[in-house]
Amino acid sequence: MPSPHRIASRDLPPGAVRRAGPWAVGNRDGEVFAVSRRCRHQLADLSGGSIDADGCLVCPWHQSTYDVETGAMVRGPQGFLGLHRRIPGYDRAVRAYAQVLRLRVGRARHDGDDVVVD
């Protein structure tokens, strides 16, 4: 069995998202989660993302939004490459293939002073 990936709980306050090995680990008001780190749009590192008001993970590059319980993209990208605006029809196409290529969902849990992803 592979060794778990850890991050200190103090480094993961509510609303934060951090990197723990291949995982983007976040804290939704005390509930921790882990998903694979690469956005399905242009492979941005999701550990640099944020958590929105609905508790979804938001990509730092083009604001694609993911359900952290299922790994599904719930809102497509709001831009492409250097463009940071909505492109009609584009987010729908990305969401379609992202339904097949969902983020992996890890098991995150508190373990003493750490958050561990198994």
Secondary structure, DSSP 4 states (H G I P E B T S, - for coil): -PPPEEEEGGGS-TT-EEEETTEEEEEETTEEEEEESB-TTT--BGGG-EE-TTS-EE-TTT--EE-TTT--EEE--S-BTTB-S--TTHHHHHHHHHHHSPPPEE-EEEETTEEEE-
